[in-house]
Amino acid sequence: MSEALRVGIAGLGTVGASVARVLAEKAAELTRQCGRSIAVTAVSARDRNRDRGVDLSGVEWFDDPVALAREAEIDVFVELMGGEDGPAKASVQAALERSCHVVTANKALLSRHGVSLALVAEKNGVLLNYEAAVAGGIPVIKTLREALAGNSVSRVFGILNGTCNYILTRMEAEGISFEECLADAQRLGYAEADPTFDIEGNDTAHKLSILTSLAFGTKISPDDIYLEGISNISQADIRAAAELGFRIKLLGVAQRTESGIEQRVHPTMVPTSSVIAQVHGVTNAVAIESDILGELLLSGPGAGGNATASAVIGDIADIAKSRPGFQHGPVFGRPAKELSAYKKAAIRKHEGGYFIRLTVHDRTGVFAAIAKRMAENEISLESIVQRAADPQTTDQKTVVLVTHETSEAAVRKAVDKITSDGHLVDKAQVIRIERAA
């Protein structure tokens, strides 16, 4: 049997401690599966005395993760600290430069520096594995990088943030406000004290940028993502969506178009009959559309210590199964030096249906004026619903429009005109309707 695979872990928080514990508890089973044993031989963490529920007494400790990456006698460096720069980047870079395999769960690091790190890994013939960086325990990276060889992907989209999905699920199920749901999510540990990164879509955008590179063979481009969060979603939107046969989800969507690659993160109306509409709570789901396989939907735990640790251990096990002299596959499915430049498709050229909710003054001619602005922009309406904005008010009405397929530019132009006409009481709400698996 081959010598043990020596693992160094930088970061012993919830995930890092889970990885160390599972590697110890499942040692015999992993040895049978991989043909060699896996041993944690070095770690780096801020507090050496904290009880992490795993025996680390025989492990070499490093105060500096970069020193661990450079000096420890390890075969695999596991980065679980987080952050797109600082110690995370420096330590991963150091490990790759000394021809040490790397496993990371760091989506922020990869979305910002993934291509440059991939170049170093491929130059030195080592693996940079990152299954846990996107969708937790769902094997979407392996699927795109390996299982779909020969397929041409046309679209990849999904629910990539459990916090947002939890909030939207509870808003619909219990009829409570966004603010109440967010407070509960923070109390239960599903949302951070500062939840901005999650609820405004940044977390989803980081993950989407990685999937885009894998799906379309482009360099990662996190700054070219159209971004909207869920903080402006109200109960009025949730109720209207349900009445029309839709459910609201925060989706990350990347698709190939004639003008380039479109990347967008935003609240989306999906038909309640679709599979992705049935993904509730903190669960994640990723749909992939390709020419040979067709539509594939992967769903499962998207976050948490066990789900993320499972993906990290899977990446470590893949390295343990490889043998000296084996030619490793490229980090992003094709050599990093061959990744094409990202060509951004204008978001306003997006074609699809739209949900438009308008709170308007209840006066003669308003409804006709709205219809006129829609017609001027060649927007065909599938349905129109008009109701009182609030049972306590008599001078306002809510108008809900669902359009047939049209362009983003046409919708925005029509809404801008309606706004400038002085008919609106509040800002218009526009939510895209997405064809979903």
C-alpha positions in Angstrom: 0.0 0.0 0.0 1.2 3.5 -0.8 2.5 5.8 1.9 -0.1 7.9 3.8 -1.3 11.1 2.2 -0.2 13.9 4.6 -2.7 16.7 5.0 -2.3 20.2 6.5 -5.4 22.2 7.4 -5.3 26.0 7.7 -8.4 27.1 9.6 -10.1 25.1 12.3 -13.5 26.7 12.4 -16.7 24.7 11.9 -15.7 23.2 8.6 -12.0 22.7 9.4 -12.8 20.9 12.7 -15.4 18.7 10.9 -12.8 17.8 8.2 -10.3 16.8 10.8 -12.8 14.8 12.8 -14.3 12.9 9.8 -10.8 12.1 8.5 -10.1 10.5 11.9 -13.4 8.8 12.3 -13.6 7.4 8.8 -9.9 6.5 8.5 -10.3 2.8 7.8 -13.1 3.3 5.3 -11.1 6.0 3.4 -8.1 3.8 3.3 -10.1 1.1 1.7 -11.6 3.5 -0.8 -8.4 5.3 -1.7 -5.8 2.6 -1.5 -3.8 4.6 1.0 -4.4 6.2 4.4 -5.0 9.9 4.9 -3.5 11.6 8.0 -3.8 15.2 9.2 -0.2 16.0 10.2 -0.2 19.8 10.5 -2.7 22.5 11.2 -2.9 26.3 11.7 -5.4 28.1 13.8 -5.6 31.2 16.0 -6.3 29.4 19.3 -4.4 26.2 20.2 -6.4 25.6 23.4 -9.9 25.7 22.0 -11.8 22.4 22.2 -12.8 21.4 18.7 -14.1 17.9 19.4 -11.1 16.2 17.7 -7.8 15.0 19.1 -5.0 17.1 17.6 -2.4 16.3 20.2 0.0 14.6 17.7 -0.3 17.2 15.0 2.2 19.9 14.2 0.9 23.4 14.9 1.7 26.6 12.9 0.7 30.1 14.0 1.2 31.3 10.5 -0.8 29.5 7.7 1.8 30.6 5.1 4.5 28.9 7.1 2.4 25.8 7.2 2.1 25.9 3.4 5.8 26.5 2.9 7.4 24.4 5.6 5.2 21.6 6.8 5.9 18.0 5.5 2.5 17.7 3.8 1.2 16.5 0.4 -2.1 18.5 0.5 -2.7 22.0 1.8 -6.4 22.5 2.8 -7.3 26.2 3.0 -10.5 26.9 5.1 -9.8 30.4 6.4 -11.8 32.4 3.9 -11.1 35.8 2.3 -10.0 36.7 -1.2 -6.6 38.1 -0.3 -4.4 38.1 2.8 -3.3 34.8 4.4 -5.7 32.7 2.3 -4.2 33.8 -1.0 -0.6 33.9 0.2 -0.8 30.4 1.7 -2.5 28.8 -1.3 0.1 30.5 -3.6 2.9 29.2 -1.5 1.6 25.7 -1.4 1.2 25.5 -5.2 4.6 27.0 -5.8 6.2 24.2 -3.8 4.2 21.7 -5.9 1.8 20.8 -3.1 -1.8 19.9 -3.9 -4.4 22.4 -2.6 -8.0 21.9 -1.6 -10.1 25.0 -0.7 -13.7 26.0 0.0 -12.9 29.7 -0.7 -15.3 31.0 -3.3 -14.1 34.6 -2.9 -10.5 33.6 -3.4 -11.3 31.7 -6.6 -13.6 34.2 -8.1 -10.8 36.9 -7.8 -7.6 34.9 -8.3 -8.7 31.5 -9.6 -7.2 31.7 -13.0 -3.8 32.9 -11.8 -3.7 30.2 -9.2 -4.7 27.6 -11.8 -1.8 28.6 -13.9 0.6 27.9 -11.0 -1.1 24.6 -10.2 -1.0 23.4 -13.8 2.6 24.5 -14.3 3.7 22.5 -11.3 1.6 19.5 -12.0 -0.6 19.6 -8.9 -4.3 19.7 -8.2 -6.3 22.7 -7.1 -9.6 21.2 -6.0 -12.6 23.4 -4.8 -15.8 21.4 -4.8 -16.9 23.0 -1.5 -16.6 26.5 -2.9 -19.9 26.3 -4.8 -23.1 24.8 -3.5 -21.6 23.0 -0.4 -22.1 19.3 -0.6 -23.5 19.2 -4.2 -20.9 17.8 -6.6 -21.5 20.5 -9.3 -17.8 21.3 -9.8 -17.0 17.6 -10.6 -20.0 17.4 -12.8 -19.0 20.4 -14.9 -15.3 19.6 -14.9 -15.4 15.9 -15.5 -18.9 14.3 -16.0 -20.0 16.5 -18.8 -17.0 16.0 -21.1 -18.1 16.4 -24.7 -21.2 18.4 -23.8 -21.6 22.0 -24.8 -23.3 23.9 -22.0 -25.8 26.6 -23.0 -27.1 27.7 -19.6 -26.3 27.1 -15.9 -28.4 28.5 -13.1 -29.5 27.9 -9.6 -30.2 28.7 -6.0 -26.7 29.2 -4.7 -27.3 30.9 -1.3 -29.2 29.1 1.5 -29.8 32.3 3.5 -31.8 34.0 0.8 -33.7 30.8 0.0 -34.6 30.4 3.7 -35.9 33.9 3.9 -38.0 33.7 0.7 -39.4 30.3 1.7 -40.5 31.6 5.1 -42.0 34.8 3.7 -44.2 32.7 1.4 -45.1 30.0 4.0 -45.8 32.2 6.9 -46.8 35.6 5.4 -44.2 37.5 7.4 -42.0 40.4 6.2 -38.5 40.3 4.9 -37.2 42.1 8.0 -38.8 39.5 10.4 -37.4 36.6 8.3 -33.9 38.1 8.3 -34.0 38.6 12.0 -34.9 34.9 12.5 -32.2 33.8 10.1 -29.7 35.7 12.1 -30.9 34.2 15.4 -30.7 30.7 14.0 -27.3 31.2 12.5 -28.3 31.1 8.9 -27.4 34.7 8.3 -24.4 36.7 9.6 -24.7 39.7 11.9 -24.0 41.8 8.8 -26.0 39.9 6.2 -25.3 42.2 3.2 -23.0 39.8 1.4 -25.7 37.2 1.3 -29.0 39.2 0.8 -27.6 41.6 -1.8 -26.4 38.7 -4.0 -22.6 39.0 -3.6 -22.2 35.4 -2.3 -24.2 34.0 -5.2 -22.2 36.2 -7.7 -18.9 34.7 -6.5 -20.2 31.2 -7.0 -21.8 32.0 -10.3 -18.5 33.4 -11.7 -16.8 30.1 -11.0 -19.6 28.1 -12.6 -19.5 30.4 -15.7 -15.8 29.7 -16.2 -16.3 25.9 -15.9 -19.4 25.9 -18.2 -18.2 28.2 -21.0 -14.4 28.0 -20.8 -13.9 31.7 -20.1 -11.7 33.5 -17.6 -13.5 34.3 -14.3 -15.2 37.7 -14.4 -16.9 38.5 -11.1 -17.2 42.2 -11.8 -19.3 41.6 -14.9 -22.3 40.2 -13.1 -25.6 42.1 -13.1 -26.6 42.1 -9.4 -29.8 42.5 -7.5 -30.5 41.2 -4.0 -33.8 40.3 -2.2 -34.1 43.2 0.3 -36.8 44.9 -1.8 -39.0 41.8 -2.0 -42.3 42.4 -0.2 -45.3 40.3 0.8 -47.1 42.0 -2.0 -44.7 40.4 -4.5 -44.9 37.0 -2.8 -48.7 37.0 -2.8 -48.9 38.3 -6.4 -46.5 35.6 -7.5 -48.5 32.9 -5.9 -51.7 34.0 -7.5 -50.1 34.0 -10.9 -48.6 30.5 -10.4 -45.1 31.6 -9.6 -42.6 31.4 -6.7 -39.8 33.9 -6.1 -36.2 32.6 -5.9 -32.9 34.4 -5.9 -31.1 32.8 -8.9 -27.7 33.0 -10.3 -27.9 32.6 -14.1 -25.2 32.3 -16.7 -26.0 31.6 -20.3 -24.4 31.8 -23.7 -26.0 34.3 -26.1 -25.1 35.6 -29.6 -23.5 38.7 -28.1 -21.5 37.0 -25.4 -21.9 35.4 -22.0 -24.6 36.7 -19.8 -24.2 36.6 -16.0 -26.9 37.8 -13.6 -28.0 37.4 -10.0 -31.5 38.6 -9.1 -34.9 37.7 -7.7 -36.7 35.5 -10.2 -40.2 34.3 -10.8 -40.2 30.5 -11.5 -43.3 28.5 -12.2 -44.6 26.6 -9.1 -44.7 23.5 -11.3 -40.9 23.6 -11.9 -38.6 21.4 -9.9 -36.4 24.3 -8.7 -39.5 26.0 -7.2 -39.8 23.1 -4.8 -36.3 23.7 -3.4 -37.0 25.2 0.1 -35.2 26.4 3.1 -31.4 26.5 3.1 -31.1 23.9 0.3 -29.2 24.7 -2.9 -29.9 23.6 -6.4 -28.0 23.9 -9.7 -29.5 23.3 -13.1 -27.2 22.6 -16.2 -28.5 22.6 -19.8 -26.3 21.0 -22.4 -26.6 19.7 -26.0 -26.0 16.0 -25.3 -27.4 15.3 -21.8 -30.2 17.9 -21.9 -31.3 19.3 -18.5 -29.7 18.1 -15.3 -30.7 19.4 -11.8 -28.5 18.8 -8.8 -29.9 19.6 -5.3 -28.8 19.2 -1.8 -27.3 20.9 1.3 -25.5 24.1 0.3 -23.8 25.1 3.5 -23.0 24.0 7.0 -20.1 22.1 8.6 -21.0 18.6 7.5 -22.0 19.5 3.9 -18.9 21.5 3.2 -16.6 19.1 5.0 -18.0 16.3 2.9 -17.0 18.1 -0.3 -13.6 18.9 1.1 -13.0 15.3 2.0 -14.1 14.2 -1.4 -11.5 16.5 -2.9 -8.8 15.1 -0.6 -9.8 11.5 -1.5 -9.5 12.3 -5.2 -5.9 13.4 -4.5 -5.3 10.2 -2.4 -6.4 8.0 -5.3 -4.0 9.7 -7.8 -0.5 8.2 -8.2 2.9 9.7 -9.0 3.3 10.5 -12.6 -0.5 10.7 -13.2 -1.4 13.7 -15.4 -3.9 15.8 -13.6 -6.8 17.4 -15.4 -6.9 21.2 -15.7 -8.4 23.3 -12.8 -11.3 24.8 -14.8 -11.9 21.9 -17.2 -9.5 23.1 -19.8 -5.9 24.5 -19.5 -5.9 27.9 -17.7 -3.8 29.4 -20.4 -6.4 28.5 -23.0 -9.4 30.0 -21.2 -10.9 32.6 -23.4 -11.4 36.2 -22.5 -14.9 36.9 -21.0 -17.1 38.7 -23.5 -20.0 40.3 -21.6 -23.5 40.2 -23.1 -25.5 43.3 -22.3 -28.1 42.5 -19.7 -30.6 44.7 -21.4 -30.7 42.4 -24.3 -32.0 39.6 -22.1 -35.1 38.1 -23.6 -37.8 36.8 -21.3 -41.1 37.5 -19.5 -41.4 40.0 -16.7 -43.5 40.6 -13.6 -44.2 44.3 -13.1 -45.9 45.6 -9.9 -47.0 49.2 -9.9 -48.7 51.1 -7.0 -50.5 54.0 -8.7 -52.8 56.8 -7.9 -56.4 55.7 -8.3 -57.5 58.3 -10.8 -59.1 58.3 -14.3 -56.7 57.5 -17.2 -53.9 55.9 -15.2 -54.6 52.4 -16.4 -54.9 53.6 -20.1 -51.6 55.5 -19.7 -49.8 52.4 -18.5 -51.2 50.3 -21.4 -50.1 53.0 -23.8 -46.5 53.0 -22.5 -46.4 49.2 -22.8 -47.7 49.4 -26.4 -45.2 52.1 -27.3 -42.4 49.7 -26.4 -44.0 46.8 -28.2 -44.6 44.9 -24.9 -47.3 42.3 -25.2 -49.1 41.6 -21.9 -50.0 38.1 -20.8 -52.1 39.2 -17.9 -53.2 42.3 -16.0 -54.5 42.3 -12.5 -55.8 45.4 -10.7 -56.7 45.6 -7.0 -56.7 48.0 -4.0 -53.1 48.6 -2.8 -54.3 48.5 0.8 -57.8 47.8 2.2 -57.4 51.0 4.3 -56.7 53.3 1.4 -59.1 54.4 -1.3 -56.7 56.6 -3.4 -54.2 53.9 -4.5 -54.4 50.9 -6.7 -51.9 48.0 -7.4 -51.5 47.0 -11.0 -49.7 43.7 -11.7 -48.6 43.1 -15.2 -47.1 39.9 -16.6 -45.5 40.3 -20.0 -44.9 37.9 -22.8 -41.2 37.5 -23.9 -39.7 40.9 -24.3 -36.4 42.7 -23.8 -35.0 44.2 -20.6 -34.5 47.5 -22.4 -38.1 47.7 -23.5 -39.4 47.0 -20.0 -37.1 49.5 -18.3 -37.9 52.2 -20.9 -41.7 51.7 -20.3 -41.3 51.7 -16.5 -39.2 54.9 -16.7 -41.9 56.6 -18.8 -44.7 55.5 -16.4 -42.6 56.9 -13.5 -42.0 60.2 -15.3 -45.7 60.5 -16.1 -46.3 60.9 -12.3 -48.6 57.9 -11.9 -46.6 55.9 -9.3 -46.9 56.2 -5.6 -43.9 53.9 -4.9 -41.0 52.7 -7.0 -42.0 50.1 -9.6 -41.1 46.5 -8.9 -39.7 44.5 -11.8 -38.9 40.8 -11.5 -37.8 38.6 -14.3 -39.6 35.4 -15.1 -37.2 32.5 -15.8 -37.8 29.3 -17.7 -36.8 26.8 -15.1 -36.1 23.0 -14.7 
